[in-house]
Amino acid sequence: MPLVRIDVNQGRTPQRLRALTQAIHGAIVGEYGIPERDYFHVLTEHPAGQIVAQDAGLGFERTPDVVMIQILTQAGRSQEAKQSLFAAIAESLAAAGVAGEDVFIGYVENTAGDWSFGYGRAQYVTGELGVPGK
C-alpha cells in the first residue's frame, strides 16, 4: 500500500491532474501487483517559485511542468523492482504528456507496523489486513 505524494506547479486543469495521479497509480498497480483500491494519493499544487527541482548535475533542464513524486511504502522490494517501477511511472507520465526530465521520484520505505488505515489501529499488526508479500 504505497502512499504517494505528488507536487506540481499550479496551472494544470483538473482533468490533467487526474491523469497524472491515474498514470502513477496504474504504473504502481502494474509493477507491484497491488489491489486497484490501494489508491492513496495526495496531490498538491504550488504557486510558481515554490518547487525547486534542478538536475543534480546530470546536464538537463526541467520545465515548470515538473512532477515531484514521493512514494512511501513497505520495505522489501528489490532494487530491480524499484527501477522497473520508476521506468513504468516515467512511461505512464509520458503518455499523459509529462517529459522524462520532468519526472522526479523519491522512494521511502518503512515496515508493516508503521501504517494505520483507520480507527487508530495498525491493521497489518492486528491482522485485519494481510501484510503484503507474506
N, C-alpha and C positions, 0 to 999 in steps of 0.2 A: 504494500500500500504506500506508494510514494505520495508525499505532499509536495506539490510543485508551486513555486512562487515564480511569477513572470512579471518582469518590469519592462515597460516600454515608454517611449515618449508619447505625449498626447498627439492626437491628430488622426488616428485611425477610426473608421466607422465601427459601430457595434458589430456588424457582420464580419469585418476583418479581424476584430478582436476575438470573436467566437471562433473564427477559422484558425487563429493561432493556437488557442487552447485545445481545440479539437485535433489539430495536427500533432501537437506534442503528446496528447493523451493517446492518440492512435498509434504513435510510434512506441510508446511505453507498453501498451497492450500487446502490440505485435511482437516486440522483442522479449518482454519479460513474461508474457502469458498471464498477466493479472486479469481479474474479472473486469468486465466493462464498467461496472458500477463502482469500482475503486477509483473514483474520479474526484480528486481533491485538489483544486487549483485556486490560487489567489492571484488575480491579475491586477496590477497597479499601474496606472498611467501617471506620468510625471511631467511637469512643465519643462520647457526647454532649459537646458543647463543643469538639470538635477541628476542626469545619468552621465557618468564619465566612463568611457569604455575604449581605451586605447588598444593597441595591438600587441603589447608586451614585447615589442621589438621584432615582431615577425615580418614587418615590411608591408603591411596592407592598411588601408583606410576603412574605417567603419563609416556608415551613414547615420543620419538621425533615425533611421528605421531599425536600429539595433534592438535585439530581443535578448534580454538577460534572463537566464533561467537558472533557478536553484532547485535541485531535486533532493529532497530529504527522504531517505529510505533505509530499510534494514540492511545491515552488513551481510556479506556472504557471497555476493556475485563476483565472478572473475573479472580481471581487467579486460579480457576479451569481450565479455558480455557488456561491460560498460562502454567500451569503444564502439561496439556494434550499436548500442543504444544511441550514442552521440551521433553516429553517422545516420541512423534512421531518423532522428529528430531533425537534423540538418536537411535531409532529403524531403521529409514531410513539410518542413517550413518553406523549402524552395518551391514546392508545389503550391504553397499558399502565398508566394510572392516575396519571400524573405531571402536575400542574398546570403551565401555561405559566410561571408566575412562579418555579417551582422548577427550571427548566432553565437552567443556566449553561454556556456553551461558550467555551473558549479555543482558538484555532486557531494552530498554529505551523508554519511552512514551512521546508524545507531543500532540499538538492539530491540527485541520484541517488547521488552519491559518499558520502553520509552514512549508508548502510544496509549492514548485513551480516545475511543471513538464516541464517547458519550457517557453520561451519568457518573462521571468521575471514576470509572473503573478502567483498569488496564486489561482489556478483553483478551489479549493474547496470553496474559498471565493467568486470568481467571478461567480460561478455557472456552469462553464464549465465542472466540474466533480461533481457527486453527492457524498456527504460525506458518507463514509461507516457507516452502522449502523443507518442511519437516514431515 
